[in-house]
């Protein structure tokens, strides 16, 4: 397993995690799927993440509904400090979402490990 380019490289101080916010973010399968997609695919727009963030529920029958749900899940991940919002250098009208620089991530074959210092989450593409 190699360490992701978004992991703590020593120049970024280790993040201070709010355990309640992290656990609240990790409890949702669509949010875990978004984390996996960002670890594997790097910074992406919310529109590009809509497929990754789809859960198994019957919510959001339209593409706009999926985007709204994805944005809500990204806001929870941002509040927990897991994801950061960046300006898109190619199109400043859009935002990119990326894993926080202080998050330790190890990307392997079919499994990605997120180390929050107090808990380790091992996720696959399906969010489990």
C-alpha atoms as a printed R data frame, in Angstrom:
    type eleno elety resid chain resno       x      y       z
1   ATOM     1    CA   UNK     A     1   0.000  0.000   0.000
2   ATOM     2    CA   UNK     A     2   1.287  3.457  -0.852
3   ATOM     3    CA   UNK     A     3   0.620  6.625   1.066
4   ATOM     4    CA   UNK     A     4  -1.750  8.987  -0.712
5   ATOM     5    CA   UNK     A     5  -0.496 12.345  -1.897
6   ATOM     6    CA   UNK     A     6  -3.023 13.892   0.490
7   ATOM     7    CA   UNK     A     7  -1.510 12.377   3.614
8   ATOM     8    CA   UNK     A     8   0.422 14.277   6.245
9   ATOM     9    CA   UNK     A     9   3.835 14.857   4.655
10  ATOM    10    CA   UNK     A    10   5.425 16.461   7.698
11  ATOM    11    CA   UNK     A    11   4.943 20.026   6.458
12  ATOM    12    CA   UNK     A    12   1.269 20.072   7.434
13  ATOM    13    CA   UNK     A    13   0.563 19.861  11.171
14  ATOM    14    CA   UNK     A    14  -1.469 16.877  12.295
15  ATOM    15    CA   UNK     A    15  -5.163 17.691  12.470
16  ATOM    16    CA   UNK     A    16  -7.001 17.941  15.775
17  ATOM    17    CA   UNK     A    17 -10.120 15.875  15.312
18  ATOM    18    CA   UNK     A    18 -13.486 16.417  17.003
19  ATOM    19    CA   UNK     A    19 -14.415 12.800  17.716
20  ATOM    20    CA   UNK     A    20 -18.182 13.419  17.684
21  ATOM    21    CA   UNK     A    21 -18.072 15.151  14.291
22  ATOM    22    CA   UNK     A    22 -15.826 12.470  12.774
23  ATOM    23    CA   UNK     A    23 -18.042  9.626  14.007
24  ATOM    24    CA   UNK     A    24 -21.155 11.506  12.802
25  ATOM    25    CA   UNK     A    25 -19.534 11.775   9.350
26  ATOM    26    CA   UNK     A    26 -18.357  8.145   9.262
27  ATOM    27    CA   UNK     A    27 -21.755  6.711  10.177
28  ATOM    28    CA   UNK     A    28 -23.153  7.497   6.705
29  ATOM    29    CA   UNK     A    29 -22.353  5.129   3.833
30  ATOM    30    CA   UNK     A    30 -22.649  7.860   1.150
31  ATOM    31    CA   UNK     A    31 -20.131  9.995   3.083
32  ATOM    32    CA   UNK     A    32 -17.726  7.064   3.366
33  ATOM    33    CA   UNK     A    33 -18.093  6.513  -0.387
34  ATOM    34    CA   UNK     A    34 -17.244 10.184  -0.990
35  ATOM    35    CA   UNK     A    35 -14.135  9.857   1.187
36  ATOM    36    CA   UNK     A    36 -13.030  6.790  -0.770
37  ATOM    37    CA   UNK     A    37 -13.625  8.579  -4.111
38  ATOM    38    CA   UNK     A    38 -11.549 11.578  -2.978
39  ATOM    39    CA   UNK     A    39  -8.728  9.366  -1.697
40  ATOM    40    CA   UNK     A    40  -8.532  7.426  -4.960
41  ATOM    41    CA   UNK     A    41  -9.416 10.168  -7.458
42  ATOM    42    CA   UNK     A    42  -8.006 13.302  -5.821
43  ATOM    43    CA   UNK     A    43  -9.756 16.698  -5.775
44  ATOM    44    CA   UNK     A    44 -13.081 16.694  -7.650
45  ATOM    45    CA   UNK     A    45 -16.142 18.855  -8.222
46  ATOM    46    CA   UNK     A    46 -19.404 18.050  -6.469
47  ATOM    47    CA   UNK     A    47 -20.932 17.145  -9.839
48  ATOM    48    CA   UNK     A    48 -18.185 14.568 -10.425
49  ATOM    49    CA   UNK     A    49 -18.779 13.122  -6.950
50  ATOM    50    CA   UNK     A    50 -22.541 12.582  -7.322
51  ATOM    51    CA   UNK     A    51 -22.122  8.989  -8.542
52  ATOM    52    CA   UNK     A    52 -19.779  8.146  -5.657
53  ATOM    53    CA   UNK     A    53 -22.069  9.685  -3.037
54  ATOM    54    CA   UNK     A    54 -25.219  7.805  -3.951
55  ATOM    55    CA   UNK     A    55 -26.594  5.723  -1.148
56  ATOM    56    CA   UNK     A    56 -29.066  2.874  -1.288
57  ATOM    57    CA   UNK     A    57 -32.074  4.942  -0.199
58  ATOM    58    CA   UNK     A    58 -34.963  6.021  -2.362
59  ATOM    59    CA   UNK     A    59 -34.237  9.726  -2.002
60  ATOM    60    CA   UNK     A    60 -33.448 12.014  -4.909
61  ATOM    61    CA   UNK     A    61 -34.873 10.565  -8.090
62  ATOM    62    CA   UNK     A    62 -33.400 13.382 -10.232
63  ATOM    63    CA   UNK     A    63 -29.821 14.405 -11.073
64  ATOM    64    CA   UNK     A    64 -30.397 17.695  -9.226
65  ATOM    65    CA   UNK     A    65 -31.535 15.750  -6.171
66  ATOM    66    CA   UNK     A    66 -28.362 13.666  -6.213
67  ATOM    67    CA   UNK     A    67 -26.241 16.834  -6.448
68  ATOM    68    CA   UNK     A    68 -28.128 18.418  -3.528
69  ATOM    69    CA   UNK     A    69 -27.623 15.287  -1.409
70  ATOM    70    CA   UNK     A    70 -23.914 15.151  -2.355
71  ATOM    71    CA   UNK     A    71 -23.445 18.807  -1.371
72  ATOM    72    CA   UNK     A    72 -25.141 18.192   1.984
73  ATOM    73    CA   UNK     A    73 -22.855 15.234   2.666
74  ATOM    74    CA   UNK     A    74 -19.783 17.253   1.629
75  ATOM    75    CA   UNK     A    75 -20.797 20.006   4.098
76  ATOM    76    CA   UNK     A    76 -20.873 17.448   6.920
77  ATOM    77    CA   UNK     A    77 -17.411 16.184   5.895
78  ATOM    78    CA   UNK     A    78 -16.109 19.770   5.763
79  ATOM    79    CA   UNK     A    79 -17.537 20.542   9.221
80  ATOM    80    CA   UNK     A    80 -15.770 17.438  10.566
81  ATOM    81    CA   UNK     A    81 -12.499 18.638   9.006
82  ATOM    82    CA   UNK     A    82 -12.190 15.565   6.771
83  ATOM    83    CA   UNK     A    83 -12.711 17.446   3.492
84  ATOM    84    CA   UNK     A    84 -11.642 20.918   2.378
85  ATOM    85    CA   UNK     A    85 -13.147 23.123  -0.298
86  ATOM    86    CA   UNK     A    86 -10.696 24.577  -2.839
87  ATOM    87    CA   UNK     A    87 -11.059 27.039  -5.678
88  ATOM    88    CA   UNK     A    88 -10.887 25.321  -9.071
89  ATOM    89    CA   UNK     A    89  -7.806 26.799 -10.809
90  ATOM    90    CA   UNK     A    90  -9.225 26.015 -14.268
91  ATOM    91    CA   UNK     A    91 -12.735 27.366 -13.679
92  ATOM    92    CA   UNK     A    92 -13.075 29.779 -10.769
93  ATOM    93    CA   UNK     A    93 -16.859 29.468 -10.873
94  ATOM    94    CA   UNK     A    94 -16.626 25.936  -9.430
95  ATOM    95    CA   UNK     A    95 -15.279 24.458  -6.214
96  ATOM    96    CA   UNK     A    96 -13.113 21.404  -5.837
97  ATOM    97    CA   UNK     A    97 -13.387 19.112  -2.836
98  ATOM    98    CA   UNK     A    98 -10.343 17.284  -1.465
99  ATOM    99    CA   UNK     A    99  -9.344 15.366   1.632
100 ATOM   100    CA   UNK     A   100  -7.904 17.574   4.370
101 ATOM   101    CA   UNK     A   101  -4.089 17.820   4.231
102 ATOM   102    CA   UNK     A   102  -3.703 16.640   7.854
103 ATOM   103    CA   UNK     A   103  -5.616 13.387   7.280
104 ATOM   104    CA   UNK     A   104  -3.405 10.312   7.077
105 ATOM   105    CA   UNK     A   105  -4.551  8.144   4.171
106 ATOM   106    CA   UNK     A   106  -3.155  4.887   2.812
107 ATOM   107    CA   UNK     A   107  -4.555  3.802  -0.555
108 ATOM   108    CA   UNK     A   108  -4.261  0.099  -1.341
109 ATOM   109    CA   UNK     A   109  -5.774 -2.430  -3.724
110 ATOM   110    CA   UNK     A   110  -9.522 -2.154  -3.174
111 ATOM   111    CA   UNK     A   111  -9.160 -0.740   0.339
112 ATOM   112    CA   UNK     A   112  -8.284  2.694   1.674
113 ATOM   113    CA   UNK     A   113  -7.266  3.386   5.284
114 ATOM   114    CA   UNK     A   114  -8.066  6.705   6.983
115 ATOM   115    CA   UNK     A   115  -6.181  7.293  10.259
116 ATOM   116    CA   UNK     A   116  -7.763  9.883  12.577
117 ATOM   117    CA   UNK     A   117  -5.333  9.109  15.456
118 ATOM   118    CA   UNK     A   118  -8.214  7.953  17.705
119 ATOM   119    CA   UNK     A   119  -9.864  5.637  15.157
120 ATOM   120    CA   UNK     A   120  -8.871  3.989  11.878
121 ATOM   121    CA   UNK     A   121 -11.439  3.525   9.110
122 ATOM   122    CA   UNK     A   122 -10.807  0.913   6.405
123 ATOM   123    CA   UNK     A   123 -13.076  1.612   3.451
124 ATOM   124    CA   UNK     A   124 -13.749  0.002   0.105
125 ATOM   125    CA   UNK     A   125 -15.407  1.540  -2.945
126 ATOM   126    CA   UNK     A   126 -18.893  0.612  -1.713
127 ATOM   127    CA   UNK     A   127 -18.327  2.570   1.513
128 ATOM   128    CA   UNK     A   128 -17.990 -0.463   3.761
